[in-house]
């Protein structure tokens, strides 16, 4: 696989089946790490919700495609902070989800998607890019650290 044959583009309705396949892959990873929270065989969004997300400019979704085959996606959410007494007004691009198909992992597709999201954020004047990574997903954490991300805040829990 060569980067030069891979394009990143906005997701469209015809990508629904492959995006669903990838959503199940992400849920499997999360369920293995947190079986107390994630239900087996479920995914984050319904088809109707996905189509609405694809069409909403505040929730851009980009896919990496090679020779007509979608290899991965990045779901983004534009978050605006306005009128806070203590924080400057700014726009954040929040990466809600990034997934590369199991068959294409380790080949640079995730980096292409991440870099594309970063470039998009810069092009529209975002102040920063943020995301959450599950502690029991060390592969994802290592990937984002390799991309140059650092910890902004930490969420802690106690299970009752």
C-alpha positions in Angstrom: 0.0 0.0 0.0 1.4 3.4 -0.9 0.3 6.8 0.4 0.2 8.2 -3.1 -2.8 6.0 -4.0 -4.8 6.9 -0.9 -7.1 9.8 -1.0 -8.9 11.3 2.0 -12.4 12.7 1.3 -15.7 13.6 3.0 -17.8 10.6 3.8 -20.9 10.1 1.8 -24.1 7.9 2.0 -22.5 5.2 -0.2 -19.9 4.7 2.6 -22.5 3.6 5.1 -21.8 -0.2 5.0 -18.0 0.1 5.4 -18.3 2.8 8.1 -20.7 0.4 10.0 -18.1 -2.4 9.6 -15.4 -0.2 11.1 -17.7 1.0 13.9 -18.2 -2.6 15.0 -14.4 -3.1 14.9 -14.0 -0.1 17.3 -16.7 -1.3 19.6 -15.0 -4.7 19.8 -11.8 -3.1 20.9 -13.6 -1.0 23.5 -15.6 -4.0 24.7 -12.5 -6.1 25.3 -11.1 -3.3 27.4 -14.3 -2.4 29.2 -16.8 -5.3 29.0 -18.6 -3.7 32.0 -19.5 -0.7 29.8 -19.7 -1.8 26.1 -22.4 -4.1 24.9 -21.4 -6.9 22.5 -22.6 -6.6 18.9 -23.6 -3.0 19.1 -22.3 0.1 17.5 -22.2 3.8 18.3 -24.7 5.2 15.7 -27.8 4.0 13.8 -27.8 4.3 10.0 -30.1 7.3 10.3 -27.8 9.0 12.7 -24.8 8.3 10.5 -26.4 9.9 7.5 -27.3 13.0 9.5 -23.7 13.2 10.8 -22.3 12.9 7.2 -24.5 15.8 6.1 -23.8 18.1 9.1 -21.0 20.7 8.6 -20.4 20.7 12.4 -19.7 17.0 12.4 -17.4 16.3 9.4 -16.4 12.7 8.7 -13.5 11.9 6.4 -12.6 8.5 4.9 -9.3 7.2 3.5 -9.9 5.4 0.2 -7.6 3.4 -2.0 -8.8 2.2 -5.4 -12.5 2.7 -4.4 -12.0 0.8 -1.1 -12.5 2.7 2.2 -9.7 1.8 4.6 -10.6 4.0 7.6 -12.4 7.0 8.9 -12.1 9.9 11.2 -15.3 11.4 12.9 -14.9 15.0 13.9 -17.0 17.5 15.9 -16.5 21.2 15.8 -16.9 22.6 19.4 -17.1 26.3 20.0 -16.3 28.0 23.3 -17.9 31.5 23.3 -18.6 34.0 26.1 -16.8 32.2 28.9 -15.6 34.4 31.8 -12.3 32.6 32.1 -11.6 31.0 28.7 -10.9 32.8 25.5 -13.4 32.3 22.7 -12.1 29.5 20.4 -13.1 26.6 18.2 -11.8 23.1 18.8 -11.9 20.2 16.4 -12.7 17.2 18.6 -11.8 13.8 17.1 -14.7 11.6 18.2 -13.4 8.5 16.5 -10.6 7.3 14.2 -10.5 3.8 12.9 -8.5 2.0 10.3 -9.7 -1.4 9.0 -8.0 -4.3 10.6 -6.6 -5.4 7.2 -4.9 -2.0 6.7 -3.5 -1.2 10.1 0.2 -0.4 10.4 0.4 1.0 6.9 0.1 4.7 7.6 -3.6 5.1 7.0 -4.3 6.4 10.5 -1.5 9.0 10.2 -3.1 10.2 6.9 -6.5 10.5 8.5 -5.1 12.3 11.5 -3.0 14.7 9.4 -6.0 15.4 7.2 -8.1 16.3 10.3 -5.3 18.5 11.6 -5.0 20.3 8.2 -8.8 20.7 8.1 -8.8 22.2 11.6 -6.0 24.6 10.7 -7.8 25.6 7.5 -10.9 26.7 9.3 -9.1 28.5 12.1 -9.4 26.0 15.0 -7.3 26.7 18.1 -6.7 23.1 18.9 -7.5 19.4 18.2 -8.6 17.2 21.1 -9.8 13.7 21.6 -10.4 11.1 24.3 -8.6 7.8 24.4 -9.6 4.9 26.6 -6.9 3.9 29.1 -7.3 0.2 28.2 -6.5 0.9 24.6 -2.7 1.3 24.8 -2.3 1.0 21.0 -4.5 4.1 20.4 -2.8 6.0 23.1 0.7 5.2 21.7 -0.5 6.2 18.2 -1.8 9.7 19.4 1.4 10.3 21.4 3.4 9.5 18.3 1.3 12.0 16.4 2.5 14.6 18.9 -0.6 14.8 21.2 -0.2 15.3 24.9 -2.5 15.0 27.9 -4.8 18.0 28.3 -6.8 16.6 31.2 -7.4 13.3 32.9 -10.8 11.7 33.7 -10.7 9.4 36.6 -13.3 6.9 37.9 -14.1 4.5 40.6 -16.4 1.6 39.7 -19.1 1.1 42.4 
